[in-house]
């Protein structure tokens, strides 16, 4: 009985950590690209809806963020 309670407690704790990690990931903004290569080969898509295309990403990197991203692509 004691082993079952401990096992249940461990499982519950792990589930709580998984939920907390998921919630944190949901509120953590994606990192910004640091190099032009980060934008190439569809790399610009790794930054959520920050950029509308590769050129938007490259422009952001080259200007060191002074040219803000245009946002999500228009479909």
Backbone as a ProteinNet text record, in pm:
[ID]
protein_1_A
[PRIMARY]
XXXXXXXXXXXXXXXXXXXXXXXXXXXXXXXXXXXXXXXXXXXXXXXXXXXXXXXXXXXXXXXXXXXXXXXXXXX
[TERTIARY]
82.1	0	86.9	194.6	283.9	352	393.8	459.3	363.1	236.7	137.2	114.6	111.9	92.8	212.8	332.5	453.3	454.1	421.1	418	314.5	199.6	94.4	140.7	209.4	260	364.1	451.4	554.7	490.3	393.7	324.5	253	186.5	115.5	213.4	327.1	428.3	482	507.4	557.7	455.5	329.4	224.3	217	235.5	234.4	350.4	468.6	585	564.3	506.3	480	382.4	279.6	182.9	250	332.6	401.4	494.8	566.1	656.7	578.4	465.1	380.8	328.4	284.7	232.8	343	462.8	574.9	611.5	612.2	643.8	540.5	417.4	311	326.6	388.3	403	542.4	637.1	772.3	778.9	814.7	821.8	935.8	920.1	1026.9	1152	1270.2	1392.9	1397	1476.5	1493	1610.5	1605.1	1717.6	1839.8	1957	2080.3	2162.4	2146.3	2221.6	2126.7	2173.4	2095.3	2070.6	2168.3	2151.7	2036.5	2005.3	1891.8	1759.6	1758.6	1636.9	1624.2	1735.6	1737.1	1675.9	1641.1	1584.6	1463.5	1373.4	1252.1	1278.5	1401.1	1433.3	1350.7	1306.2	1224.4	1094.9	1053.9	930.3	947.8	1072.1	1099.6	1069.4	1026.3	1005.4	858	774.8	630.9	577.2	490.6	431.7	504.8	629	704.4	729.3	760.7	796.5	698.2	679.4	586.8	657.3	792.1	868.9	1017.8	1100.7	1244.7	1304.8	1262.6	1315.9	1287.4	1171.4	1134.4	1229.3	1259.4	1351.4	1492.2	1540.4	1675.3	1686.7	1586.7	1587.6	1595.4	1523.2	1525.6	1666.7	1731.8	1866.1	1967.9	1965.5	2064.2	2056.2	1936.4	1920.1	1928.3	1963.2	1972.6	1842.3	1730.3	1599.7	1538.8	1611.5	1557.6	1443.8	1446.3	1334.8	1247.4	1137.2	1056.5	992.4	964.8	899.3	760.9	718.8	586.7	475	511.2	407.7	379	266.6	236	212.5	237.3	215.7	67.5	41.9	-95	-122.6	-228.2	-259.6	-370.2
-119	0	125.9	124.3	238.5	265.9	157.2	171.3	230.4	191.8	242.8	393	435.3	577.5	658	606.1	674.6	683	573.6	572.1	671	676	769.8	913.8	938	1072.6	1114	1022.9	1052.3	1081.9	1001.2	1022.1	1156.9	1188.7	1316.5	1433	1422	1527.8	1545	1435	1442.5	1507.1	1474.3	1533.7	1684.4	1724.3	1866.5	1939.7	1878.2	1938.9	1950.2	1848.5	1851.3	1962.9	1979.8	2086.8	2222.3	2239.3	2366.6	2398.6	2298.7	2319.9	2359.4	2296.9	2330.2	2473	2510.1	2645.3	2748.2	2720.4	2811.8	2827.3	2718	2723.9	2807.4	2804.1	2878.8	3029.3	3072.9	3216.1	3268	3179.9	3220.6	3255.4	3379.9	3415.4	3340.1	3315.4	3246.8	3333.7	3274.6	3353.8	3430.9	3533.2	3609.5	3553.2	3560.7	3513.3	3602	3541.2	3614.8	3638	3550.4	3561.8	3546.4	3590.1	3574.8	3426.7	3342.9	3198.3	3142	3204.1	3159.6	3175.9	3265.2	3294.1	3206.6	3154.2	3081	2942.2	2885.7	2750.1	2732.4	2827.6	2828.6	2845	2882.5	2905.3	3017.4	3111.6	3222.5	3172.4	3052.6	2994.7	2945.8	2934.6	2887.1	2991.5	3110.1	3219.1	3255.1	3152.5	3174.3	3256	3348.5	3435.3	3569.1	3570.4	3695.3	3755.6	3669.6	3718.5	3671.1	3753.9	3714.1	3633.7	3646.8	3570.2	3579.2	3515.7	3513.1	3653.5	3733.2	3868.4	3955	3938.4	4011	3974.5	3847.3	3797.7	3852.1	3841.9	3889.3	4038.7	4116.1	4260.1	4290.6	4213.4	4230	4205.5	4098.6	4063.5	4168.5	4205.8	4299.1	4435.3	4478.6	4608.4	4596.8	4478	4451.6	4488	4456.1	4475.5	4612.9	4704	4839.7	4838.4	4743.4	4725	4614.9	4650.9	4550.4	4451.8	4332.2	4230.2	4276.6	4229.3	4265.5	4174.8	4067.6	3981.8	3860.1	3793.9	3666.7	3683.1	3576.2	3582	3595.3	3658.7	3673.1	3557.4	3481	3364.7	3395.6
0	0	0	80.7	90.5	-43.9	-113.9	-243.7	-346.6	-337.7	-432.2	-410.1	-286.1	-254.5	-305.2	-283.6	-329.9	-482.3	-548.8	-695.2	-747.7	-686.6	-727.6	-707.4	-596.9	-569.1	-672.7	-710.1	-809.7	-945.5	-983.5	-1111.9	-1111.8	-1002.6	-991.8	-1000.8	-934.9	-938.9	-1080.6	-1150.2	-1287.9	-1380.5	-1361.3	-1443	-1418.3	-1293.5	-1259.3	-1324.1	-1325.2	-1389.9	-1539.5	-1600.6	-1744.7	-1778.2	-1696.4	-1718.2	-1704.3	-1602.5	-1580.5	-1696.7	-1747.2	-1860.4	-1985	-2006.6	-2122.1	-2109.6	-1991.1	-1969.5	-1989	-1941.8	-1957.2	-2104.4	-2177.8	-2320.8	-2394.7	-2349.9	-2416.4	-2397	-2285.8	-2261.5	-2293.6	-2322.3	-2355	-2503.5	-2536.4	-2677.2	-2746.7	-2875.9	-2946.1	-2949.6	-2958.5	-2965.9	-3097.7	-3101.5	-3224.5	-3303.8	-3436.3	-3517.3	-3492.7	-3491.5	-3465.4	-3592.3	-3689.9	-3814.6	-3933.2	-4049.9	-4172.1	-4199.5	-4166.3	-4186.8	-4105	-3991.4	-3910.5	-3987.3	-4084.7	-4161.4	-4286	-4334	-4460.8	-4449.1	-4565.3	-4574.2	-4483.3	-4489.3	-4407.4	-4257.8	-4221.5	-4080.7	-4019.7	-4101.8	-4052.3	-3991.8	-4029.8	-3975.5	-3830.4	-3784.6	-3648.4	-3541.3	-3583	-3488.8	-3474.9	-3478.8	-3463.9	-3580.3	-3550.9	-3653.1	-3660.6	-3617.2	-3610.8	-3749.7	-3847.4	-3980.2	-4085.4	-4188.3	-4294.9	-4403.8	-4411.7	-4510.5	-4476.2	-4558.8	-4533.5	-4539.3	-4635.6	-4649.8	-4527.8	-4471	-4350.1	-4236	-4225.2	-4122.1	-4144.4	-4268.3	-4301.3	-4272.3	-4310.2	-4285.5	-4136.5	-4057.4	-3911.9	-3858	-3905.3	-3856.7	-3900.3	-4027.5	-4082	-4012.7	-3977.7	-3911	-3758.8	-3711.2	-3566.1	-3493.8	-3560.3	-3499.2	-3518.7	-3583.7	-3604.5	-3706.8	-3798.4	-3890.8	-3831.3	-3766.6	-3697.5	-3795.4	-3746.8	-3831.1	-3875.1	-3992.1	-4044.2	-3994.1	-3927.2	-3872.1	-3956.4	-3928.4	-3993.7	-4143.5	-4217.7	-4362.5	-4396	-4506.6	-4554.1	-4649.3	-4622.6	-4706.3	-4801.3
[MASK]
+++++++++++++++++++++++++++++++++++++++++++++++++++++++++++++++++++++++++++

